[in-house]
Amino acid sequence: MGFILDLTETLKTPTGMVGAVVVIALVYGLLKWVFAAHPDDEK
């Protein structure tokens, strides 16, 4: 529970907001890469 409270406090700072955007972008990019169609896949 303490971790969640620390995280919400960090997100209230400008640095925390930038960090959250970076993490979300990385997760989004990773998911797109993992689920992308591969050229060798069967059609």
C-alpha positions as CSV (number, residue, x, y, z in Angstrom):
1,M,0.0,0.0,0.0
2,G,2.9,2.4,0.8
3,F,4.2,1.9,-2.7
4,I,0.9,3.0,-4.3
5,L,0.8,6.1,-2.1
6,D,4.4,7.0,-3.0
7,L,3.6,6.5,-6.6
8,T,0.6,8.8,-6.5
9,E,2.6,11.5,-4.7
10,T,5.4,11.2,-7.4
11,L,2.8,11.5,-10.2
12,K,1.7,14.9,-8.8
13,T,5.2,16.4,-9.6
14,P,6.1,17.5,-13.2
15,T,8.9,14.9,-13.3
16,G,6.5,12.2,-12.3
17,M,4.1,13.2,-15.1
18,V,6.9,13.1,-17.6
19,G,8.0,9.7,-16.2
20,A,4.5,8.3,-16.5
21,V,4.2,9.4,-20.1
22,V,7.6,7.8,-20.9
23,V,6.6,4.5,-19.2
24,I,3.2,4.5,-21.0
25,A,4.9,5.1,-24.3
26,L,7.4,2.3,-23.8
27,V,4.6,-0.1,-22.8
28,Y,2.6,0.9,-25.8
29,G,5.6,0.5,-28.1
30,L,6.4,-2.9,-26.6
31,L,2.8,-4.2,-27.0
32,K,2.7,-3.0,-30.6
33,W,6.0,-4.7,-31.4
34,V,4.9,-8.0,-29.7
35,F,1.5,-8.1,-31.4
36,A,2.7,-6.8,-34.9
37,A,2.2,-9.1,-37.8
38,H,5.4,-10.8,-38.9
39,P,6.2,-11.0,-42.6
40,D,6.8,-14.8,-42.3
41,D,3.4,-15.4,-40.7
42,E,0.9,-17.5,-42.5
43,K,-1.8,-15.5,-44.2
